Amino acid sequence: MSGAAGAVGLAVACAAGAVAAEPWHGAAEAGVEYDSNVRRVEDQLGPAPAPMLRAKAAVDARGGSVRGLRWTVALSGGSRAAVAGAIASENAVTGALDTTVARRTSAQLGLTARATHYEVFPLTAELAARAFASSGADVGAVLGDDGRTVTVAVGARRLVYKPDPDFDWTGPALGVALAQPLWRGADERALDLTAGYRLERRGYRGLGYDNGCAPGVMLEVRCFVPGDRPRSDLVQIVSATVGYTGTRAVSLGYELTVDDSTSFGSSFVRHRLSAAVTAPVVARVFATATVTGQLERYADPQLVARDVASQTFASLDDEARSSAALRLGRGFGRRWQAELRWSYHLSALGDPAAAFHRQLVYLGVTWER
């Protein structure tokens, strides 16, 4: 478990300078996991199951300085490794950084600047489909107070897809986010709405594909011909979530992604509906159940790199596909918690060419400060 332990140590060590400020929060987690389909594929050989070791650490700090500036820094690191090298191609270390500087100029206006970076470091050359680095930076304005806010941010994003540089992209991004309280009741019960819109222009390093076959001809491999211009995508994402908090927490969310690509076979529309419930069950055990349904439709037949198009590149553990999950957690002592997780994942609905099924069972311990 040297890779897992190294990731935890790296995250804690990198955060040592930040945690000198108060308040700060830290957490560390370690456990064992069974993965029924580690490679996330189903071919003639069938799914490859394996026992895995997991470890993760995170720390965040915040503070203030002169002239009303406030800052936050969040660092995290993790590792996932097969027991006894069962499937070494899936061993990976992750690292993430999120920094924000904000200043409230008046009761109704605040200014922000933010930079983020997330990266997956494969420990072997075979970890192809899930090795990437994603980063971004933006400046924004926050309008409103008392929980009713509108945030507008303008910046740029960059993705490096390590297995194939043709899928690297950079481009400008615009985001608008709304936070609106809908209802407040007794005992701190609340109903809130969050909504957002994001627009990104992604300029790819690689060339886009053209349809090299005549109209009406059945598409096959020879029809996908590299064009003479770099690929460019216009991506729009609309999302909305309604959340209730009280004796239990309930949320319902919807996300629509429209990718209009100049590369033949790469344009798609993605619908994503999610629901989550957290509630106490028995003997100080809290349960969280989540369900996610994802449906994708491609404007043209998509023949190459379908798995790349289906990923959101947000996290190594973010399947970006349909799933169901159950988490049970129970605290003991002042800072410790035992956790049992089960999840079931399947490829995006409407995408039979990349179909697979996967189950994860995890048992671990978490420490928090």
HELIX and SHEET records of a PDB file:
HELIX    1   1 SER A    2  CYS A   14  1                                  13    
HELIX    2   2 ALA A   18  ALA A   20  5                                   3    
HELIX    3   3 VAL A   66  GLY A   68  5                                   3    
HELIX    4   4 VAL A   83  GLY A   85  5                                   3    
HELIX    5   5 ALA A   88  GLU A   90  5                                   3    
HELIX    6   6 PRO A  165  PHE A  167  5                                   3    
HELIX    7   7 ALA A  186  GLU A  188  5                                   3    
HELIX    8   8 VAL A  221  CYS A  223  5                                   3    
HELIX    9   9 ARG A  306  SER A  310  1                                   5    
HELIX   10  10 PRO A  352  ALA A  354  5                                   3    
SHEET    1   A17 TRP A  24  ASP A  35  0                                        
SHEET    2   A17 ALA A  50  GLY A  64 -1                                        
SHEET    3   A17 LEU A  69  ALA A  82 -1                                        
SHEET    4   A17 ALA A  92  ARG A 104 -1                                        
SHEET    5   A17 LEU A 109  PRO A 122 -1                                        
SHEET    6   A17 PHE A 132  ASP A 145 -1                                        
SHEET    7   A17 ARG A 148  TYR A 161 -1                                        
SHEET    8   A17 TRP A 169  ARG A 184 -1                                        
SHEET    9   A17 ALA A 190  ASN A 211 -1                                        
SHEET   10   A17 PHE A 224  THR A 245 -1                                        
SHEET   11   A17 ALA A 249  SER A 261 -1                                        
SHEET   12   A17 PHE A 268  PRO A 280 -1                                        
SHEET   13   A17 VAL A 285  TYR A 298 -1                                        
SHEET   14   A17 SER A 322  PHE A 332 -1                                        
SHEET   15   A17 TRP A 336  LEU A 346 -1                                        
SHEET   16   A17 HIS A 357  GLU A 368 -1                                        
SHEET   17   A17 TRP A  24  ASP A  35 -1                                        
END                                                                             
